Amino acid sequence: MFNLAIALGALFGGIVADNVAIAGVLWFGAVLAVLTSLAVARVRESG
């Protein structure tokens, strides 16, 4: 499962990097960071 996540991240990251301006790539990374933070916070609350 871990390798699948890496492969999908590389695929979608490459697509975004090829088709969007630099600012768009940075915004995409920021959105992913926020979503990850929310997911971690939610898991910590329930655990």
QUIZI-V563373 format. One record per run of one state. SS is the DSSP state (helix for helix, strand for strand, loop for the rest). FROM is the first residue (numbers start at 1). TO is the last residue. If there is no record, write none. Layout:
BEGIN
SS&FROM&TO ; SS&FROM&TO
END
This chain:
BEGIN
loop&1&1 ; helix&2&19 ; loop&20&21 ; helix&22&46 ; loop&47&47
END
